[in-house]
């Protein structure tokens, strides 16, 4: 190990101390430099900053999956694992150096701590907890402690619905992230989502949502603890335990401080606390985070980097060598070592891996990152196949590379499916970045990057669709106490309510129907926005309604009034059937005066419709004022909407033209289809039932068992008394139309009187009444007649039969029909003689 005491510096301190910013400034002040970051996301972010400062020709990016190395590149942003230590540069820096204590990746950071040096200056940035080990392992290093620029304090637990804007919620599994993000979308308008498995493109798009304040909340895994700088004011912990790939364990105090430290930026203070199902944070933990006082790291993880490539077994032995110094310990076996161990048991691989070059090639193949983490032997099989192809042909088959990348080039599926595809693309991005394995590596890197970008864009859209409601987020922010008056709102010609460019619902009549997708807090927020938008619109709508012609208003069978196809009022019974009342539909957007104006217009429409439909009746009632002797009957006609029971004496005295008298008195004009439909609607309203369907105006009889009511099945009946009030007469198994019943009954009475009380049954009477022949006796009985069937001919009788006879019911009781005396059965006029005798006896 080579030491440069004057040139090695460790800049330590909590988050928000400007350590990374200092390192970037120092590197760009040198003629060349390399800086290593713990995440590909951070390397990409700082690469963009370096390009902005030095130009794209002079800046390189080296990660496992991406290699952008212009010929003139002098400054490099890298992941710690991908730092090119064989390049001689003036400045070298490693960020988050305390990750030397990570049991999975720590050996890489430890190797950089011990071996990575710049020709002029070397800088390590990290937490204060690693100070004792740096002093022991790099004794010549200059250690500088930088204080946090702002205060970090504990604000206590808070419900998800009570978190302040600009909060980040940290969860420790994808399932928790999704559940919390769903909750925030429903209650707070949406959030951005950041997880370690996202590609830089997707992560940047999600962060942009948050940074540009399209959403006020961020839900993330603990990946945000590694230097992702955003404008976060509060960090809420959804838990204090995580599964680290080996076991479920509680987070350490330094880990929680690293995450909590994302709150606050520059000189702005930040806060942290529990949320969701997080248990209360212990007091000693809170104090440690607030004061940045943690136990020092006692050891860091190490793996031998001086490897023996003479054979597979020697390589395994050198990788498992014991640490040479106190403070260094072995960590968990990394995936590359696990893959090598697996392949060392493969006979074909052992046969091929002979000699230093091939053993090194095998080790390089085993170092392909296992981003997919499928937990089977598929990753080891992939590494073996790469090794075999390069061993046999010196490069990977083009068809195989193209097929594998094309298989991943799909954007269908859910969020987890897309993230799994991204992991697969990252593996192949790493493979094709090896120019010693792949012919035309630049082409395949571009192809892999294009597929990653395509999947990343689709993933971002799906995250947006699932977890972001831009409308709700915007309105929630603009409806804060001091900003409410700045809302831009309008109501379109179709009644759509638009606030700040977002549709929040539509106006139906004089009520507001919020977007059905808005529930809970979002619905209440939408209602607040709508009240402001409709403050001036409702008076204008009421004015248009008042000026609208009656033809624009419709009365429905369910006793509602519609305007522009929307319910504006409901009908309820008044003090008489002819005087129903209009009741304005409930609306939070109509005050008392506006409601009264709507009610008056609705009532005027009703009164006008009834006056037009019942004009003959009202004319008759008006005539009664000058004919006192007719007032009784006309009053009853008014109550019956043109009908009065037959027992009422005819006192019209020629003032009005009435018809009937047997069953009811009626105004003939009131039995026409339009007045009949209006009468049905008013009667149904009085009965509290929907208006039933009426029979066709051409029908004269309806079977009672099939009387229709609305759309109800055959066999239902109208309410009691409804048929009579509509002008139908119950006649046995049928209902007869009143005017037809009155006319037929009068004709039969005249015929019976003309023939001394008994008359033959008129031909076609059943057809005229639209009843079946077998129902005719019962129908005639209701009309006041008895049907006397024709007597049958006895044996030996000849001639035309006696027809069926009709007799009024009163005469029928007085004159029971007797069978005529027997006549000679062999005479040709026997039947005629019998008929004449019957006529004589009458």
KOLTOR-621783 format. One record per residue (C-alpha): x, y, z. Coordinates in steps of 0.02 Angstrom, whole numbers, m for minus. Layout:
[r [X Y Z]]
...
//
This chain:
[r [0 0 0]]
[r [69 167 m51]]
[r [37 315 63]]
[r [30 499 21]]
[r [0 578 189]]
[r [0 759 133]]
[r [m113 719 m12]]
[r [m247 613 72]]
[r [m392 699 157]]
[r [m549 632 239]]
[r [m694 754 248]]
[r [m817 686 375]]
[r [m982 743 447]]
[r [m1170 716 440]]
[r [m1280 744 288]]
[r [m1303 920 218]]
[r [m1127 974 255]]
[r [m1076 1006 74]]
[r [m947 865 69]]
[r [m989 804 m106]]
[r [m1001 981 m171]]
[r [m828 1016 m101]]
[r [m756 860 m184]]
[r [m831 905 m352]]
[r [m757 1080 m343]]
[r [m585 1011 m294]]
[r [m587 882 m434]]
[r [m636 1005 m570]]
[r [m498 1121 m509]]
[r [m370 987 m554]]
[r [m319 940 m729]]
[r [m395 767 m712]]
[r [m492 668 m586]]
[r [m602 519 m540]]
[r [m741 520 m412]]
[r [m832 361 m356]]
[r [m1013 359 m297]]
[r [m1109 221 m208]]
[r [m1251 221 m335]]
[r [m1264 224 m524]]
[r [m1398 356 m502]]
[r [m1278 472 m412]]
[r [m1140 441 m539]]
[r [m1259 488 m679]]
[r [m1323 642 m587]]
[r [m1149 709 m554]]
[r [m1091 664 m729]]
[r [m1223 785 m794]]
[r [m1158 920 m677]]
[r [m980 890 m736]]
[r [m1032 898 m919]]
[r [m1116 1064 m886]]
[r [m954 1130 m811]]
[r [m822 1053 m926]]
[r [m912 1002 m1085]]
[r [m962 830 m1147]]
[r [m796 799 m1237]]
[r [m696 806 m1075]]
[r [m806 707 m956]]
[r [m829 519 m944]]
[r [m955 406 m857]]
[r [m903 232 m802]]
[r [m1026 116 m716]]
[r [m1058 m68 m734]]
[r [m1195 m36 m862]]
[r [m1134 125 m946]]
[r [m968 174 m1016]]
[r [m954 346 m1095]]
[r [m770 377 m1124]]
[r [m732 515 m1250]]
[r [m552 514 m1314]]
[r [m518 681 m1231]]
[r [m602 636 m1065]]
[r [m506 697 m912]]
[r [m637 692 m774]]
[r [m738 536 m734]]
[r [m894 503 m632]]
[r [m902 319 m583]]
[r [m982 195 m468]]
[r [m857 141 m335]]
[r [m850 m36 m409]]
[r [m812 31 m584]]
[r [m675 157 m538]]
[r [m529 132 m662]]
[r [m386 124 m539]]
[r [m261 96 m680]]
[r [m290 274 m743]]
[r [m167 403 m677]]
[r [m262 560 m629]]
[r [m222 705 m515]]
[r [m375 688 m404]]
[r [m469 537 m336]]
[r [m620 541 m220]]
[r [m737 413 m145]]
[r [m907 464 m77]]
[r [m997 382 70]]
[r [m836 299 129]]
[r [m924 236 286]]
[r [m997 99 175]]
[r [m836 7 210]]
[r [m941 m60 355]]
[r [m1073 m134 238]]
[r [m1059 m325 248]]
[r [m1109 m348 64]]
[r [m1016 m208 m28]]
[r [m898 m147 106]]
[r [m747 m241 38]]
[r [m751 m133 m121]]
[r [m751 30 m22]]
[r [m615 m36 93]]
[r [m508 m79 m58]]
[r [m529 101 m122]]
[r [m487 170 50]]
[r [m326 71 53]]
[r [m275 76 m131]]
[r [m358 217 m230]]
[r [m246 370 m239]]
[r [m233 525 m345]]
[r [m64 590 m400]]
[r [m96 757 m315]]
[r [m246 740 m201]]
[r [m358 603 m132]]
[r [m520 637 m37]]
[r [m637 522 57]]
[r [m809 588 107]]
[r [m918 505 236]]
[r [m987 495 411]]
[r [m892 540 568]]
[r [m911 361 630]]
[r [m770 297 520]]
[r [m641 420 589]]
[r [m552 298 708]]
[r [m528 167 573]]
[r [m463 293 446]]
[r [m341 355 577]]
[r [m283 177 605]]
[r [m279 115 425]]
[r [m226 277 338]]
[r [m124 362 474]]
[r [m59 501 361]]
[r [m234 558 310]]
[r [m288 732 358]]
[r [m461 724 435]]
[r [m578 871 424]]
[r [m748 876 511]]
[r [m884 982 435]]
[r [m1040 1029 534]]
[r [m1214 1013 463]]
[r [m1273 1175 382]]
[r [m1447 1164 458]]
[r [m1534 1089 609]]
[r [m1615 918 602]]
[r [m1750 889 732]]
[r [m1880 760 781]]
[r [m2059 819 751]]
[r [m2145 664 821]]
[r [m2261 539 737]]
[r [m2387 595 606]]
[r [m2522 509 506]]
[r [m2495 495 320]]
[r [m2640 614 294]]
[r [m2559 742 410]]
[r [m2384 746 338]]
[r [m2329 921 288]]
[r [m2299 958 103]]
[r [m2124 923 38]]
[r [m2113 762 139]]
[r [m2024 601 95]]
[r [m2094 439 164]]
[r [m1966 300 177]]
[r [m2021 118 172]]
[r [m1916 m39 164]]
[r [m2004 m152 38]]
[r [m2085 m129 m131]]
[r [m2253 m184 m60]]
[r [m2245 m50 75]]
[r [m2193 82 m52]]
[r [m2342 39 m164]]
[r [m2468 35 m21]]
[r [m2411 202 50]]
[r [m2405 283 m122]]
[r [m2583 224 m157]]
[r [m2642 300 7]]
[r [m2556 466 m27]]
[r [m2631 471 m202]]
[r [m2806 447 m133]]
[r [m2789 569 10]]
[r [m2657 696 m44]]
[r [m2660 698 m234]]
[r [m2512 587 m274]]
[r [m2326 563 m251]]
[r [m2165 523 m338]]
[r [m2087 351 m311]]
[r [m1900 317 m299]]
[r [m1826 144 m278]]
[r [m1653 75 m305]]
[r [m1714 m37 m446]]
[r [m1766 110 m554]]
[r [m1659 160 m700]]
[r [m1579 333 m694]]
[r [m1702 392 m827]]
[r [m1855 337 m728]]
[r [m1782 397 m564]]
[r [m1744 569 m637]]
[r [m1920 581 m710]]
[r [m1996 538 m542]]
[r [m1883 660 m449]]
[r [m1927 795 m575]]
[r [m2111 771 m529]]
[r [m2065 809 m349]]
[r [m1936 944 m379]]
[r [m2050 1039 m499]]
[r [m2189 1029 m368]]
[r [m2312 934 m474]]
[r [m2328 826 m318]]
[r [m2284 871 m140]]
[r [m2238 698 m77]]
[r [m2105 569 m113]]
[r [m2113 385 m65]]
[r [m1947 295 m73]]
[r [m1842 154 m9]]
[r [m1686 189 92]]
[r [m1596 218 m74]]
[r [m1630 404 m48]]
[r [m1510 401 99]]
[r [m1361 389 m18]]
[r [m1336 569 m69]]
[r [m1492 598 m173]]
[r [m1516 784 m147]]
[r [m1694 848 m158]]
[r [m1797 985 m79]]
[r [m1862 880 65]]
[r [m1921 967 222]]
[r [m1977 813 319]]
[r [m1933 628 318]]
[r [m2065 508 383]]
[r [m2010 331 428]]
[r [m2141 200 386]]
[r [m2040 74 487]]
[r [m1875 47 574]]
[r [m1837 m130 513]]
[r [m1782 m197 345]]
[r [m1737 m361 261]]
[r [m1555 m341 210]]
[r [m1550 m492 95]]
[r [m1507 m611 236]]
[r [m1621 m571 382]]
[r [m1748 m447 449]]
[r [m1658 m326 564]]
[r [m1682 m155 642]]
[r [m1595 m9 562]]
[r [m1445 58 652]]
[r [m1443 235 717]]
[r [m1316 293 584]]
[r [m1424 216 447]]
[r [m1577 308 508]]
[r [m1477 469 524]]
[r [m1416 450 345]]
[r [m1597 438 286]]
[r [m1667 570 403]]
[r [m1529 687 349]]
[r [m1610 705 178]]
[r [m1729 828 263]]
[r [m1671 1008 254]]
[r [m1554 1078 125]]
[r [m1430 1218 132]]
[r [m1476 1329 278]]
[r [m1655 1265 288]]
[r [m1694 1155 440]]
[r [m1767 982 419]]
[r [m1872 866 526]]
[r [m1902 680 542]]
[r [m2025 566 629]]
[r [m2127 409 615]]
[r [m2280 384 506]]
[r [m2395 246 445]]
[r [m2363 90 553]]
[r [m2194 145 620]]
[r [m2176 115 807]]
[r [m2124 263 915]]
[r [m1941 308 894]]
[r [m1842 277 1056]]
[r [m1783 434 1144]]
[r [m1600 384 1139]]
[r [m1613 355 950]]
[r [m1693 526 926]]
[r [m1557 610 1028]]
[r [m1420 522 929]]
[r [m1494 577 762]]
[r [m1522 756 818]]
[r [m1346 774 889]]
[r [m1260 664 758]]
[r [m1180 567 901]]
[r [m1154 383 856]]
[r [m1040 243 908]]
[r [m884 231 804]]
[r [m868 92 676]]
[r [m763 m46 755]]
[r [m718 m141 597]]
[r [m739 m133 411]]
[r [m756 m272 283]]
[r [m613 m330 175]]
[r [m583 m452 34]]
[r [m415 m492 m40]]
[r [m383 m400 m203]]
[r [m214 m483 m236]]
[r [m287 m634 m324]]
[r [m204 m794 m384]]
[r [m263 m839 m560]]
[r [m157 m995 m583]]
[r [m310 m1107 m556]]
[r [m491 m1100 m501]]
[r [m448 m1174 m331]]
[r [m306 m1052 m303]]
[r [m421 m909 m353]]
[r [m552 m967 m227]]
[r [m418 m984 m96]]
[r [m352 m808 m123]]
[r [m529 m736 m118]]
[r [m558 m820 50]]
[r [m395 m762 127]]
[r [m403 m693 304]]
[r [m388 m505 333]]
[r [m208 m451 364]]
[r [m240 m312 490]]
[r [m339 m274 645]]
[r [m502 m183 606]]
[r [m528 m280 444]]
[r [m649 m427 439]]
[r [m724 m535 304]]
[r [m900 m490 251]]
[r [m1039 m588 168]]
[r [m993 m685 13]]
[r [m1032 m573 m134]]
[r [m1128 m639 m285]]
[r [m968 m650 m388]]
[r [m889 m767 m261]]
[r [m1049 m869 m247]]
[r [m1056 m885 m437]]
[r [m873 m938 m446]]
[r [m903 m1068 m310]]
[r [m1051 m1137 m408]]
[r [m957 m1144 m574]]
[r [m805 m1223 m492]]
[r [m911 m1379 m474]]
[r [m952 m1381 m661]]
[r [m839 m1508 m750]]
[r [m849 m1421 m919]]
[r [m801 m1254 m842]]
[r [m655 m1334 m750]]
[r [m596 m1414 m911]]
[r [m597 m1246 m1001]]
[r [m527 m1137 m858]]
[r [m347 m1187 m874]]
[r [m210 m1058 m867]]
[r [m201 m883 m794]]
[r [m288 m799 m942]]
[r [m439 m913 m939]]
[r [m455 m914 m750]]
[r [m454 m723 m754]]
[r [m585 m729 m893]]
[r [m692 m844 m784]]
[r [m676 m723 m639]]
[r [m726 m578 m751]]
[r [m880 m676 m808]]
[r [m926 m714 m626]]
[r [m923 m528 m589]]
[r [m1073 m496 m703]]
[r [m1193 m416 m577]]
[r [m1344 m517 m526]]
[r [m1470 m375 m541]]
[r [m1615 m496 m571]]
[r [m1593 m592 m407]]
[r [m1704 m735 m464]]
[r [m1635 m849 m326]]
[r [m1595 m997 m439]]
[r [m1446 m1053 m543]]
[r [m1496 m950 m695]]
[r [m1369 m814 m659]]
[r [m1228 m939 m640]]
[r [m1283 m1021 m802]]
[r [m1277 m853 m891]]
[r [m1101 m819 m827]]
[r [m1047 m994 m882]]
[r [m1118 m967 m1056]]
[r [m1028 m801 m1074]]
[r [m866 m884 m1020]]
[r [m889 m1030 m1141]]
[r [m929 m918 m1291]]
[r [m781 m803 m1262]]
[r [m667 m952 m1232]]
[r [m722 m1038 m1393]]
[r [m742 m892 m1513]]
[r [m659 m746 m1427]]
[r [m824 m650 m1424]]
[r [m1010 m673 m1393]]
[r [m1124 m727 m1539]]
[r [m1214 m579 m1615]]
[r [m1377 m677 m1635]]
[r [m1377 m724 m1452]]
[r [m1348 m546 m1393]]
[r [m1481 m477 m1509]]
[r [m1608 m610 m1459]]
[r [m1581 m582 m1274]]
[r [m1599 m393 m1287]]
[r [m1748 m403 m1405]]
[r [m1835 m521 m1284]]
[r [m1830 m384 m1154]]
[r [m1886 m245 m1272]]
[r [m2068 m246 m1216]]
[r [m2169 m117 m1123]]
[r [m2320 m223 m1079]]
[r [m2351 m276 m901]]
[r [m2366 m200 m729]]
[r [m2238 m101 m630]]
[r [m2149 m253 m556]]
[r [m2138 m336 m727]]
[r [m2059 m181 m803]]
[r [m1934 m165 m660]]
[r [m1886 m348 m683]]
[r [m1856 m315 m869]]
[r [m1751 m164 m822]]
[r [m1645 m277 m712]]
[r [m1621 m393 m860]]
[r [m1572 m249 m973]]
[r [m1447 m189 m842]]
[r [m1364 m361 m844]]
[r [m1347 m354 m1033]]
[r [m1289 m173 m1028]]
[r [m1147 m233 m916]]
[r [m1105 m376 m1034]]
[r [m1104 m275 m1196]]
[r [m1001 m138 m1112]]
[r [m855 m261 m1115]]
[r [m772 m221 m1280]]
[r [m659 m372 m1257]]
[r [m812 m487 m1260]]
[r [m921 m404 m1390]]
[r [m887 m352 m1567]]
[r [m953 m177 m1606]]
[r [m981 m145 m1422]]
[r [m1035 35 m1454]]
[r [m1180 m25 m1562]]
[r [m1243 m148 m1432]]
[r [m1222 m22 m1291]]
[r [m1332 96 m1390]]
[r [m1458 m41 m1422]]
[r [m1465 m89 m1238]]
[r [m1479 93 m1186]]
[r [m1623 120 m1309]]
[r [m1717 m29 m1236]]
[r [m1683 32 m1060]]
[r [m1748 205 m1105]]
[r [m1904 132 m1185]]
[r [m1944 26 m1032]]
[r [m1899 171 m917]]
[r [m2021 288 m1003]]
[r [m2159 158 m993]]
[r [m2119 126 m811]]
[r [m2126 313 m773]]
[r [m2296 325 m859]]
[r [m2363 178 m760]]
[r [m2298 250 m598]]
[r [m2381 415 m643]]
[r [m2545 331 m687]]
[r [m2547 230 m527]]
[r [m2479 351 m399]]
[r [m2506 529 m464]]
[r [m2664 629 m482]]
[r [m2596 792 m552]]
[r [m2763 878 m538]]
[r [m2783 838 m355]]
[r [m2603 881 m315]]
[r [m2615 1049 m401]]
[r [m2782 1096 m324]]
[r [m2727 1043 m152]]
[r [m2577 1156 m163]]
[r [m2673 1304 m236]]
[r [m2814 1290 m112]]
[r [m2703 1327 36]]
[r [m2765 1469 143]]
[r [m2667 1608 62]]
[r [m2684 1554 m119]]
[r [m2869 1518 m138]]
[r [m2911 1682 m224]]
[r [m2788 1648 m366]]
[r [m2883 1499 m436]]
[r [m2922 1509 m621]]
[r [m3091 1428 m651]]
[r [m3222 1417 m786]]
[r [m3378 1322 m834]]
[r [m3386 1263 m1015]]
[r [m3539 1267 m1125]]
[r [m3564 1082 m1088]]
[r [m3566 1114 m902]]
[r [m3389 1049 m867]]
[r [m3308 1138 m720]]
[r [m3124 1172 m753]]
[r [m3009 1236 m615]]
[r [m2828 1280 m653]]
[r [m2844 1187 m818]]
[r [m2906 1026 m736]]
[r [m3083 959 m750]]
[r [m3155 933 m575]]
[r [m3333 883 m623]]
[r [m3484 952 m710]]
[r [m3643 1048 m673]]
[r [m3805 949 m686]]
[r [m3951 1069 m678]]
[r [m3908 1171 m525]]
[r [m3805 1039 m435]]
[r [m3621 1000 m451]]
[r [m3567 821 m484]]
[r [m3383 799 m439]]
[r [m3273 684 m539]]
[r [m3318 507 m476]]
[r [m3132 469 m464]]
[r [m3118 598 m324]]
[r [m3149 520 m154]]
[r [m3111 563 26]]
[r [m3004 717 49]]
[r [m2989 741 m138]]
[r [m3178 751 m155]]
[r [m3188 882 m19]]
[r [m3049 978 m104]]
[r [m3139 969 m272]]
[r [m3298 1033 m190]]
[r [m3202 1181 m120]]
[r [m3131 1222 m290]]
[r [m3302 1204 m372]]
[r [m3384 1324 m250]]
[r [m3266 1460 m304]]
[r [m3287 1415 m488]]
[r [m3477 1413 m477]]
[r [m3495 1570 m371]]
[r [m3536 1674 m525]]
[r [m3597 1536 m638]]
[r [m3751 1485 m539]]
[r [m3839 1655 m546]]
[r [m3809 1656 m734]]
[r [m3883 1481 m751]]
[r [m4035 1530 m650]]
[r [m4061 1679 m764]]
[r [m4052 1568 m919]]
[r [m4175 1447 m840]]
[r [m4299 1585 m803]]
[r [m4290 1644 m984]]
[r [m4302 1469 m1058]]
[r [m4464 1426 m1152]]
[r [m4577 1290 m1084]]
[r [m4522 1178 m1227]]
[r [m4349 1168 m1146]]
[r [m4422 1094 m986]]
[r [m4480 913 m976]]
[r [m4587 822 m849]]
[r [m4540 638 m826]]
[r [m4642 486 m776]]
[r [m4553 489 m609]]
[r [m4620 662 m569]]
[r [m4463 760 m602]]
[r [m4432 915 m705]]
[r [m4283 915 m822]]
[r [m4191 1061 m898]]
[r [m4052 1028 m1022]]
[r [m4076 845 m983]]
[r [m4040 869 m796]]
[r [m4157 860 m647]]
[r [m4195 1032 m577]]
[r [m4350 995 m472]]
[r [m4461 857 m406]]
[r [m4651 861 m397]]
[r [m4751 831 m240]]
[r [m4939 833 m208]]
[r [m5020 1000 m172]]
[r [m5186 1044 m89]]
[r [m5278 966 m239]]
[r [m5235 846 m378]]
[r [m5243 988 m502]]
[r [m5117 1092 m402]]
[r [m4955 994 m382]]
[r [m4804 1085 m311]]
[r [m4626 1097 m377]]
[r [m4485 1064 m254]]
[r [m4312 1120 m312]]
[r [m4178 985 m315]]
[r [m4059 1000 m167]]
[r [m3903 1098 m212]]
[r [m3764 1171 m107]]
[r [m3738 1301 m242]]
[r [m3909 1387 m234]]
[r [m3941 1511 m95]]
[r [m4118 1554 m37]]
[r [m4159 1688 m167]]
[r [m4090 1585 m311]]
[r [m4186 1431 m253]]
[r [m4348 1531 m247]]
[r [m4322 1596 m423]]
[r [m4298 1419 m486]]
[r [m4453 1360 m391]]
[r [m4562 1497 m464]]
[r [m4507 1454 m641]]
[r [m4542 1269 m613]]
[r [m4712 1306 m538]]
[r [m4756 1419 m685]]
[r [m4713 1278 m805]]
[r [m4823 1155 m709]]
[r [m4971 1274 m700]]
[r [m4957 1314 m885]]
[r [m4949 1130 m934]]
[r [m5103 1087 m831]]
[r [m5198 1240 m893]]
[r [m5163 1192 m1074]]
[r [m5199 1007 m1052]]
[r [m5361 1034 m954]]
[r [m5423 1188 m1047]]
[r [m5600 1117 m1076]]
[r [m5616 1078 m890]]
[r [m5559 1249 m835]]
[r [m5678 1328 m961]]
[r [m5820 1228 m884]]
[r [m5770 1279 m709]]
[r [m5766 1460 m764]]
[r [m5940 1440 m836]]
[r [m6003 1379 m668]]
[r [m5980 1553 m598]]
[r [m6128 1613 m701]]
[r [m6235 1457 m675]]
[r [m6260 1425 m490]]
[r [m6373 1275 m525]]
[r [m6227 1185 m609]]
[r [m6096 1216 m476]]
[r [m6121 1051 m387]]
[r [m6090 941 m537]]
[r [m5953 1052 m606]]
[r [m5866 1053 m438]]
[r [m5866 863 m440]]
[r [m5802 867 m619]]
[r [m5660 979 m561]]
[r [m5614 860 m421]]
[r [m5618 714 m542]]
[r [m5520 809 m678]]
[r [m5666 795 m800]]
[r [m5756 645 m725]]
[r [m5898 636 m598]]
[r [m5989 486 m528]]
[r [m6155 442 m607]]
[r [m6255 464 m446]]
[r [m6226 652 m460]]
[r [m6383 729 m533]]
[r [m6365 814 m703]]
[r [m6374 996 m658]]
[r [m6267 1066 m797]]
[r [m6421 1142 m872]]
[r [m6344 1159 m1043]]
[r [m6202 1268 m978]]
[r [m6074 1138 m1034]]
[r [m6086 985 m1144]]
[r [m6076 829 m1037]]
[r [m6088 647 m1088]]
[r [m6128 487 m996]]
[r [m6234 467 m845]]
[r [m6244 279 m829]]
[r [m6072 256 m754]]
[r [m6006 434 m743]]
[r [m6027 607 m811]]
[r [m5879 667 m912]]
[r [m5815 799 m1027]]
[r [m5779 706 m1190]]
[r [m5627 813 m1229]]
[r [m5548 757 m1067]]
[r [m5540 578 m1127]]
[r [m5425 618 m1272]]
[r [m5246 548 m1263]]
[r [m5155 706 m1206]]
[r [m5274 753 m1062]]
[r [m5282 568 m1016]]
[r [m5091 558 m1001]]
[r [m5086 716 m895]]
[r [m5226 649 m784]]
[r [m5129 487 m761]]
[r [m4973 583 m710]]
[r [m5066 689 m583]]
[r [m5157 539 m511]]
[r [m4994 441 m498]]
[r [m4914 587 m407]]
[r [m5061 591 m286]]
[r [m5044 402 m259]]
[r [m4856 416 m236]]
[r [m4815 297 m378]]
[r [m4726 320 m546]]
[r [m4839 363 m692]]
[r [m4897 198 m767]]
[r [m4896 161 m951]]
[r [m5065 194 m1031]]
[r [m5148 82 m1159]]
[r [m5153 136 m1340]]
[r [m5290 262 m1375]]
[r [m5365 141 m1502]]
[r [m5402 9 m1370]]
[r [m5578 m4 m1301]]
[r [m5551 m147 m1178]]
[r [m5407 m211 m1073]]
[r [m5404 m380 m987]]
[r [m5400 m344 m801]]
[r [m5266 m474 m766]]
[r [m5150 m387 m892]]
[r [m5175 m206 m843]]
[r [m5002 m125 m866]]
[r [m4909 m28 m731]]
[r [m4751 52 m798]]
[r [m4634 m86 m852]]
[r [m4694 m213 m724]]
[r [m4732 m391 m780]]
[r [m4901 m441 m852]]
[r [m5024 m481 m714]]
[r [m4997 m325 m608]]
[r [m5138 m201 m583]]
[r [m5159 m14 m566]]
[r [m5182 57 m391]]
[r [m5357 43 m318]]
[r [m5476 167 m399]]
[r [m5347 215 m531]]
[r [m5441 138 m677]]
[r [m5605 225 m635]]
[r [m5516 391 m612]]
[r [m5436 372 m783]]
[r [m5604 338 m867]]
[r [m5613 149 m871]]
[r [m5762 44 m815]]
[r [m5734 m123 m732]]
[r [m5838 m248 m830]]
[r [m5805 m423 m768]]
[r [m5639 m484 m836]]
[r [m5603 m324 m932]]
[r [m5593 m137 m914]]
[r [m5701 m44 m1039]]
[r [m5663 130 m1094]]
[r [m5793 245 m1015]]
[r [m5854 330 m1173]]
[r [m5874 163 m1261]]
[r [m5963 86 m1112]]
[r [m6082 234 m1101]]
[r [m6118 233 m1287]]
[r [m6150 45 m1300]]
[r [m6255 42 m1141]]
[r [m6364 184 m1208]]
[r [m6386 98 m1377]]
[r [m6437 m65 m1293]]
[r [m6560 25 m1181]]
[r [m6642 109 m1331]]
[r [m6652 m57 m1422]]
[r [m6728 m145 m1273]]
[r [m6859 m9 m1252]]
[r [m6905 m19 m1436]]
[r [m6935 m207 m1421]]
[r [m7032 m208 m1259]]
[r [m6881 m246 m1150]]
[r [m6808 m392 m1245]]
[r [m6701 m389 m1400]]
[r [m6591 m504 m1500]]
[r [m6405 m490 m1465]]
[r [m6334 m366 m1593]]
[r [m6217 m448 m1715]]
[r [m6032 m410 m1688]]
[r [m6057 m340 m1514]]
[r [m5910 m438 m1441]]
[r [m5796 m375 m1579]]
[r [m5857 m199 m1555]]
[r [m5816 m209 m1371]]
[r [m5650 m296 m1408]]
[r [m5690 m440 m1291]]
[r [m5692 m626 m1315]]
[r [m5859 m713 m1341]]
[r [m5845 m809 m1177]]
[r [m5820 m644 m1082]]
[r [m5971 m559 m1160]]
[r [m6102 m615 m1029]]
[r [m6001 m539 m886]]
[r [m5967 m379 m984]]
[r [m6153 m360 m1028]]
[r [m6203 m388 m848]]
[r [m6094 m237 m799]]
[r [m6182 m138 m936]]
[r [m6350 m184 m856]]
[r [m6406 m327 m967]]
[r [m6425 m512 m956]]
[r [m6380 m622 m1102]]
[r [m6506 m761 m1133]]
[r [m6420 m896 m1233]]
[r [m6510 m965 m1386]]
[r [m6609 m1124 m1344]]
[r [m6550 m1280 m1430]]
[r [m6665 m1375 m1551]]
[r [m6743 m1531 m1487]]
[r [m6738 m1688 m1586]]
[r [m6853 m1676 m1736]]
[r [m6856 m1485 m1735]]
[r [m6804 m1392 m1892]]
[r [m6784 m1213 m1947]]
[r [m6674 m1063 m1899]]
[r [m6626 m1061 m1714]]
[r [m6685 m931 m1590]]
[r [m6546 m801 m1575]]
[r [m6468 m753 m1407]]
[r [m6573 m623 m1323]]
[r [m6536 m472 m1213]]
[r [m6646 m410 m1074]]
[r [m6616 m274 m946]]
[r [m6569 m349 m780]]
[r [m6725 m279 m692]]
[r [m6845 m354 m825]]
[r [m6748 m515 m826]]
[r [m6787 m539 m643]]
[r [m6973 m506 m676]]
[r [m6989 m614 m832]]
[r [m6900 m777 m809]]
[r [m6888 m862 m977]]
[r [m6999 m1018 m986]]
[r [m6973 m1157 m1109]]
[r [m7110 m1151 m1244]]
[r [m7240 m1292 m1251]]
[r [m7202 m1437 m1359]]
[r [m7254 m1425 m1541]]
[r [m7260 m1560 m1673]]
[r [m7085 m1606 m1706]]
[r [m7119 m1661 m1882]]
[r [m7185 m1492 m1945]]
[r [m7073 m1387 m2057]]
[r [m7106 m1226 m1958]]
[r [m7092 m1294 m1782]]
[r [m6952 m1178 m1734]]
[r [m7037 m1025 m1809]]
[r [m7197 m1062 m1714]]
[r [m7099 m1072 m1552]]
[r [m7020 m901 m1586]]
[r [m7190 m821 m1620]]
[r [m7263 m889 m1459]]
[r [m7120 m816 m1361]]
[r [m7150 m648 m1442]]
[r [m7336 m656 m1401]]
[r [m7305 m690 m1218]]
[r [m7197 m534 m1208]]
//
